[in-house]
Amino acid sequence: MAVYTDVSDGDLTRFMAEYDLGAVLSCKGIAEGVENSNFLLTTERGSFILTLYEKRVSPADLPFFIRLMEHLATRGFSCPTPLHGRDGQSLRSLCGRPAAVISFLEGLWPRQILPFHCAGVGDALARLHLAGADFPMTRPNNLSVGGWRQLVETTRERADEVAPALADDIVGELEYLESAWPSALPQGICHADMFPDNVFFRDEHVTGVIDFYFACTDALAFDLAICLNAWCFESNNLWNAEKAKCLLDAYQAVRPLGAAERAAIPVFARGSAFRFLLTRLYDWLNRPPGALVRPKDPLEYLAKLRFHRSAGGVEAYGL
Amino acid sequence: MAVYTDVSDGDLTRFMAEYDLGAVLSCKGIAEGVENSNFLLTTERGSFILTLYEKRVSPADLPFFIRLMEHLATRGFSCPTPLHGRDGQSLRSLCGRPAAVISFLEGLWPRQILPFHCAGVGDALARLHLAGADFPMTRPNNLSVGGWRQLVETTRERADEVAPALADDIVGELEYLESAWPSALPQGICHADMFPDNVFFRDEHVTGVIDFYFACTDALAFDLAICLNAWCFESNNLWNAEKAKCLLDAYQAVRPLGAAERAAIPVFARGSAFRFLLTRLYDWLNRPPGALVRPKDPLEYLAKLRFHRSAGGVEAYGL
């Protein structure tokens, strides 16, 4: 639940005068997403999303995100694309923040995940990986193995406030992952945050994928492991092997995994659970008093991490 | 900022099957309003608002609100109107709450109030009062003078936590208002909550008024006094006499006040400031820990109340 910045009608009118989208008919803050301020904007030309990039998104990264969305759309992958103003620019400033008008994507994100959703997201992720193959820009993933030591150092001192012996647990896990992390696997454009609220469906079909603000260059199988964590556990954190099979089969129907990638899935599944455990732990320990956003529960990802630790081998993932 | 209830895609699809609005194309929670859960719904037939009535709205009052919106729209007053399902019903149930699909109203609510906005709201309020004149249902205003003693009793014990000597202040004010409250003034349908976020504009014109969930039967001049408080103070709580004149002149151009109504404006201005002071004080003292909604500041209305106390006479209001 978000909307951090309130945009005045005067500021909005001046901002929209830079676009050929006609008069603004309405503008309503959307209570979704936690990183940016998003508004559903209706103009004489249709519906759009107005995004104000808040402090968690680095302005230096915005050209990468914006051009990636344009590139993917050009390759036939359905995602929001930024609109260009009369000056050709798609990134400008509103209320002191970088801001862009983005195309509106139809569809609903699924609250209750069924196996067909997992098949849809597996297919969409593989198509995204192929569509990104010739994207010329790169962006390192600072939330992969190379970034975790810093997060562990920042959170370990107070980690036991969240769960008993969590500090020792994350230190040990970091050591394991740093030693076991596979290198030299196929890299490319990763979405890196393809959770259910970022994938829109109409009936059983994916209408598109949103929120590319964690996108980066990393091992493609690591992106797949993020989806396994995000889509294939039940709400009680129990693993659903059927959903995992749907997701992996649909992915491989478009982009078959190599042998080394298949072998890496167990450690990538641990690693991606660890990544969300660490960032949620950080947000939990650093939530500002009186914040309007309730931080997500780090313990959900501790439970998922423990499943992957005990799963043992690629067979657990149906590979 | 709201959205209390998260509606699953399956529940939404089943709910919308009762309407002839085509397939749902998108549904996004709106981060506005604090009483109900509101979603901007796009279907094959256009844009609509889906409202789930949360606990602060009494289900017994919903037929009054729904029929009032229909009545006002029939009389040419621009406001949202509920859509009827195939069974003729406009009120049904979703996620265990009363729910309705409401027409979408274009326009932006003003963040920075200019004199023309005050003229627009004065004109709209007078037209609402006339359009409501032949509405057959009534609903008592439990947030007028008859309801304040209960609120004072509930809040006085802890009122001094919010401002020094506030408890004595509200007890004294209550006694004054109970003794001075005018009776036998023209009554009718009041909006009773016509704040800037409930009045939409396009350019300098009002496109419509939303949020009738405090509407009631009360003295029309009291409704006007609510607007004076909501629209005619600057953000530092200083009175702006020009804005008040714009609002009152525009109101009287449509519905001239009688002599007794004009004479009642000063006490109604005190009373309406007191009403919002009391309800904000109650919400402030009773905010649940970890709530996602930041309660509005009661001290804003204490400052407004003090202005009205010292203003002295109808001349202060340009009457």
Interface residues (C-beta under 8 A of the other chain):
Chain A: M1 A2 V3 D6 V7 S8 D9 G10 L12 A23 V24 L25 S26 C27 K28 G29 I30 A31 E32 L40 T42 S47 F104 L105 E106 G107 L108 W109 P110 R111 Q112 F200 F201 R202 G290 L292 V293 R294
Chain B: M1 A2 V3 D6 V7 S8 D9 G10 L12 A23 V24 L25 S26 C27 K28 G29 I30 A31 E32 L40 T42 S47 F104 L105 E106 G107 L108 W109 P110 R111 Q112 F200 F201 R202 G290 L292 V293 R294
